[in-house]
Amino acid sequence: MHTIVVGCGRVGSELAVALENAGHSVAIIDKDRNAFSRYLPERWTGRAVLGFGFDRDHLEKAGIREAAALAAVTSGDNSNVLTARIARETYGIQNVVARIYDPRRAVIYQRLGIPTVATVTWTTDQVLRRLFPELTASEWADATGSISLVERSLPETWAGQKLAGLSDGDAFRLISVTRGGQARLVGPDAVGQEGDVLHIAVRKDAMDDLETRLSGKAEGSHR
């Protein structure tokens, strides 16, 4: 699979190397020639293109016509979104993502159908998780913000109990559990273990109900 990374900073270079190590052919684009020698390893065997991700000639040099995915991770929000739109709308690439610094813009672009990674929001969430592990952290939200996928550590009161009680119709539903570093889908007879990390889909208006359920034990559902 050929993948294009736009932006050869710390994030872009690490992403490009990770993709190459995973077996992808990779082209990386940056406007600064020195970025390639500064951030790419000597063993780099991918394509390095001097230019801009929103310039079609530069995208062509990077192999956009045979690419299956593109990530725009420069320091400019507008450039990243423009690059992602060109990749999707002009070249028909469905697997695109744009790095966004402004969380307010990220929400707008997400609703327009442009997948984004909001750097500031993501970093804030990661810091909060480590400061306060008990807080609900949102891994994903749909474009309207009405449904979220949240991550929670298993409360002590649920250890040894059936996890079926952590689903409640269309209000919230336990999707998977990460245990010992391995993620697994949850069956009806799954039992919680200390150290489990829960991934729960929840409606925005049911978040308080989920918190109540997590803080206690559901009657009859997990005995």
C-alpha positions in Angstrom: 0.0 0.0 0.0 1.3 3.4 -0.9 0.8 6.2 1.6 1.6 9.9 1.5 2.6 11.9 4.6 2.5 15.7 4.3 4.8 17.4 6.8 8.2 16.1 7.8 8.3 17.3 11.4 8.5 15.1 14.4 5.0 13.7 13.9 5.2 13.3 10.2 8.7 11.6 10.2 7.7 9.2 13.0 4.5 8.4 11.1 6.4 7.8 7.9 8.9 5.5 9.5 6.2 3.6 11.3 4.3 3.1 8.0 7.5 2.0 6.2 8.3 -0.5 9.0 4.8 -1.9 8.6 5.4 -2.6 5.0 3.9 0.4 3.3 5.7 2.3 0.5 5.8 5.9 1.7 6.3 9.3 0.2 6.8 12.3 2.5 6.3 16.0 1.4 7.7 19.0 3.1 8.5 22.6 2.0 11.8 22.6 4.0 14.6 20.7 2.4 16.5 20.5 5.7 13.5 18.7 7.4 14.3 15.5 5.5 17.9 15.2 6.8 16.9 16.5 10.2 14.1 14.1 11.0 14.3 11.1 8.7 16.7 8.3 9.6 19.7 7.5 7.3 18.1 4.2 6.4 15.0 5.9 5.0 14.2 4.3 1.7 10.9 6.1 0.9 10.3 9.0 -1.4 11.0 12.6 -0.2 9.3 15.4 -2.2 10.2 19.0 -1.7 7.0 21.0 -1.9 3.4 21.6 -0.6 0.7 19.0 0.0 -1.9 21.2 -1.6 0.1 21.6 -4.8 -1.1 18.9 -7.3 2.2 18.8 -9.1 4.0 17.9 -5.8 1.3 15.4 -5.0 1.8 13.8 -8.4 5.6 13.5 -7.7 4.7 11.8 -4.4 2.6 9.2 -6.2 -0.8 10.4 -5.3 -2.4 8.5 -8.2 -1.3 5.1 -6.7 -1.8 6.2 -3.1 -4.4 4.5 -0.9 -4.0 6.9 2.1 -2.8 10.4 3.0 -2.1 12.1 6.3 -1.6 15.9 6.4 0.3 16.7 9.6 2.0 20.0 9.0 1.8 22.9 11.5 -0.9 24.7 9.5 -4.5 23.8 10.0 -5.7 25.3 6.7 -3.0 23.6 4.7 -3.8 20.3 6.3 -7.5 20.5 5.6 -6.9 21.8 2.0 -4.5 18.9 1.3 -7.0 16.3 2.7 -9.8 17.7 0.6 -7.7 17.6 -2.6 -6.7 14.1 -1.9 -10.3 13.0 -1.3 -12.2 15.1 -3.8 -9.7 15.3 -6.7 -8.0 12.0 -6.4 -10.7 9.9 -4.7 -8.6 8.8 -1.8 -11.0 7.7 1.0 -8.4 7.2 3.8 -7.3 10.7 4.7 -6.7 12.5 7.9 -5.8 16.1 8.8 -4.0 17.2 11.9 -5.7 20.2 13.5 -4.5 22.5 16.3 -7.7 24.5 16.8 -10.3 22.2 18.5 -13.2 24.5 17.3 -12.1 24.0 13.7 -11.7 20.3 14.2 -15.4 20.0 15.1 -16.4 21.9 12.0 -14.2 19.9 9.7 -15.3 16.6 11.2 -18.9 17.5 10.5 -18.0 18.3 7.0 -16.7 14.7 6.6 -13.0 15.5 6.9 -11.4 13.1 9.5 -9.2 15.1 11.8 -6.9 14.6 14.8 -7.2 17.6 17.1 -3.7 17.9 18.6 -4.6 20.1 21.5 -7.7 18.1 22.4 -5.9 14.8 22.2 -3.0 16.0 24.3 -5.4 17.4 26.9 -7.2 14.1 27.1 -4.0 12.1 27.5 -2.8 14.4 30.3 -6.1 14.2 32.1 -6.1 10.4 31.9 -2.8 10.2 33.6 -3.6 12.8 36.2 -7.1 11.5 37.0 -7.5 7.9 35.7 -11.1 7.8 37.0 -12.3 10.5 34.6 -14.3 9.5 31.6 -12.1 10.0 28.4 -13.7 10.2 25.0 -12.0 8.1 22.4 -14.4 9.0 19.5 -17.6 11.0 18.9 -19.9 10.9 15.9 -20.1 14.0 13.7 -23.2 15.3 15.6 -21.6 14.7 19.1 -24.6 12.7 20.2 -22.7 9.4 20.6 -19.3 8.9 22.1 -17.0 6.0 22.7 -15.5 6.4 26.2 -12.6 4.6 27.9 -12.8 3.8 31.7 -10.8 1.7 34.0 -12.9 -1.0 35.6 -14.2 0.2 39.0 -13.2 -2.1 41.9 -16.9 -2.9 42.6 -17.2 -4.6 39.2 -14.2 -6.9 39.6 -15.5 -10.5 39.6 -18.9 -9.4 38.3 -20.6 -10.0 35.0 -20.2 -7.0 32.7 -23.5 -7.4 31.0 -24.8 -4.8 33.5 -22.7 -2.2 31.8 -25.1 -2.2 28.8 -28.5 -0.5 28.9 -30.5 -0.7 25.7 -29.7 2.2 23.4 -28.4 4.4 26.2 -25.0 2.9 26.6 -23.3 -0.4 25.6 -20.0 -2.0 26.6 -18.2 -2.8 23.4 -14.8 -4.2 24.3 -12.4 -4.8 27.2 -8.6 -4.4 27.1 -7.1 -6.9 29.4 -3.3 -7.5 29.8 -2.7 -5.3 26.8 -5.1 -7.4 24.6 -8.4 -6.0 23.4 -11.4 -8.3 23.1 -15.1 -8.0 22.3 -17.4 -8.6 25.2 -19.8 -11.5 25.3 -22.9 -11.8 27.5 -21.0 -13.9 30.1 -17.9 -11.8 30.4 -16.7 -11.2 33.9 -14.6 -8.1 35.0 -11.1 -8.5 36.2 -9.0 -5.9 38.1 -7.0 -3.9 35.7 -9.5 -4.1 32.8 -10.0 -1.1 30.6 -13.6 -0.7 29.3 -14.6 0.8 26.0 -18.3 1.9 26.2 -20.5 3.5 23.5 -22.8 6.0 25.2 -25.4 8.6 24.2 -24.5 12.2 25.3 -27.8 12.5 27.3 -27.1 9.2 29.0 -23.6 10.0 30.3 -24.8 10.6 33.9 -26.7 7.3 33.9 -23.5 5.5 32.8 -21.6 7.2 35.6 -24.2 6.1 38.1 -24.0 2.5 36.8 -20.3 2.4 36.9 -20.2 3.7 40.5 -22.5 0.9 41.7 -23.8 -2.5 40.8 -26.8 -3.2 38.5 -29.4 -5.2 40.2 -29.7 -8.7 38.9 -27.6 -8.1 35.8 -24.2 -9.2 37.0 -24.6 -11.5 40.0 
